[in-house]
Amino acid sequence: MKIKIFLMLAILLPKVSSSQEMIREVYEEPSSFSMARLDNLEKNWVVYNENADYSSFGLIDTSGIYAQFVRTQQHIHVKDMLVLADTLYFCGSMYDCSSKTDIGVMGRFTISEIKYSPSTMTVKYMPFEEFKVLKKMDRYDMNGCKHVVMVGTGQDGKDYLVDAYTQNNPLAPNPNAWYRAWAYMPNIDAVFDDIAVAYSKVVVSARIENQMEVQLCFIAPNPLITGPFFNTSVIDMVKVPGEPTDRVLLQHVDKDTVFAIYRRGPYLDICKFVGEDNNFSIRIPILHTSGYFPEFFILKDVCIDKNRDEFSILLTKVYYTTPFHQIYHIPSSLFPSGGSVDGHEYNLSTPLHTPMTLCGGINHETVSMGRLLESLSLGRVKNSLFGSCTTQLSAEAGERDGSLKPIEKNIVKTIESAEYKEMSVLETKRGVSPVCDEY
């Protein structure tokens, strides 16, 4: 109740504290999904929003002073985005008229064009007809070759490693040409949940053995200026502790350090891998193990702040029939000592911000994109200043697992040349107004 009262007062009485701020952008219909990524400037966000009949991209700041949106001519279901300098890359799916089915898509556009030339802006996209969807993405550059690495599900139902790469090196055989490549592991029913680049390795989380076992796949990137990232390496697989209840998300933090985050029973498990070594694990109790009403939770999203020393985790917890959206803030310093974890919560039963995805900010901030009634909303929180929104949780450090010898797996790969297509956009004027400004 204290949380509900605080959030209601936050809307009615801005400038009350210095913990949160939210904006909203009014739509004619409710948003079904939204996502944001941090632009180069503080309080400046590249936004994706999906509605029933169209998709839009925007550039906004949390002051509510500036907002510009464009609508795509074709409906794109974006699953992940990343910002590289002045370019936004995205992956997901779109409807293909010739095959009359959804196909995978990866695309990009110049961010500054939203602000300065929306009337002439285009979105470049690369169809992957062999795929139903491309789910998660990351990128790296090596020896003049740019790689956008992804995981996706093919039309055959298998999950694949995917690479869209360009040899932007004048010494390459076909400089600036783009190629598509994908690979799978034969005889393993792997479901790939996430992908992260940790300097010397590309890391992929995989559920195998009927999705009852989690393996992290470590792949040394191809050092040559030709070929996909998996072209010269076998896959080293290392098992993570326990059995997951749902998908496994990854967060690259520093150098060769990757965190694997997943749900296991009533706990949220977080495993720290340094290289291929499971360095330490903690588990955070999320559910009460006794009580009359049933409880469950879903791991929705993970992000890290720009300092790369604190990441946030978005969960949807359901008690009886009431959903609660909880965001936990995990300092890297918790490993290996354990300790208390801060968090805050949004209750869906009140007409307030409903977070759908997360985006890291600057100086220990967390930004969540979501919906407020029939509006797009963005909530920005200073992780150490929740006010009455703070929920103190206890994280107990688990014992370090024994050394696990990596298992080597071969892959089967396909490589094809590729070309970007272009899609024009429509400029749209939207009114953005602060909901609360307490930051």
Stockholm file with secondary structure:
# STOCKHOLM 1.0

chainA/1-439         MKIKIFLMLAILLPKVSSSQEMIREVYEEPSSFSMARLDNLEKNWVVYNENADYSSFGLIDTSGIYAQFVRTQQHIHVKDMLVLADTLYFCGSMYDCSSKTDIGVMGRFTISEIKYSPSTMTVKYMPFEEFKVLKKMDRYDMNGCKHVVMVGTGQDGKDYLVDAYTQNNPLAPNPNAWYRAWAYMPNIDAVFDDIAVAYSKVVVSARIENQMEVQLCFIAPNPLITGPFFNTSVIDMVKVPGEPTDRVLLQHVDKDTVFAIYRRGPYLDICKFVGEDNNFSIRIPILHTSGYFPEFFILKDVCIDKNRDEFSILLTKVYYTTPFHQIYHIPSSLFPSGGSVDGHEYNLSTPLHTPMTLCGGINHETVSMGRLLESLSLGRVKNSLFGSCTTQLSAEAGERDGSLKPIEKNIVKTIESAEYKEMSVLETKRGVSPVCDEY
#=GR chainA/1-439 SS CHHHHHHHHHHHSTTSCSSEEEEEEECSSCCSEEEEEECSSTTEEEEEEECSSCEEEEEEETTSSCEEEEEESSCEEEEEEEEETTEEEEEEEEEETTTTEEEEEEEEEEHHHHHHCGGGCEEEEEEETTEEEEEEEEEEEETTEEEEEEEEEETTSCEEEEEEEECCSTTSSSTTCEEEEEEECTTCCCEEEEEEEETTEEEEEEEETTTTEEEEEEECCCCSSSSCTTTTCCEEEEECSSCCSSCEEEEEEETTEEEEEEEETTEEEEEEEETTEEEEEEEEECSCSSCSSCEEEEEEEEEECTTSSEEEEEEEEEETTEEEEEEEEEETTHHHHCEEEEEEEEETTSSSCEEEEEEECSSSEEEEEEEETTEEEEEEEETTCCGGGCCCEEEEECCCCCCCCCEEECCEEEEEEECCEEEEEEEECCCEEEEEECC
#=GC SS_cons         CHHHHHHHHHHHSTTSCSSEEEEEEECSSCCSEEEEEECSSTTEEEEEEECSSCEEEEEEETTSSCEEEEEESSCEEEEEEEEETTEEEEEEEEEETTTTEEEEEEEEEEHHHHHHCGGGCEEEEEEETTEEEEEEEEEEEETTEEEEEEEEEETTSCEEEEEEEECCSTTSSSTTCEEEEEEECTTCCCEEEEEEEETTEEEEEEEETTTTEEEEEEECCCCSSSSCTTTTCCEEEEECSSCCSSCEEEEEEETTEEEEEEEETTEEEEEEEETTEEEEEEEEECSCSSCSSCEEEEEEEEEECTTSSEEEEEEEEEETTEEEEEEEEEETTHHHHCEEEEEEEEETTSSSCEEEEEEECSSSEEEEEEEETTEEEEEEEETTCCGGGCCCEEEEECCCCCCCCCEEECCEEEEEEECCEEEEEEEECCCEEEEEECC
//
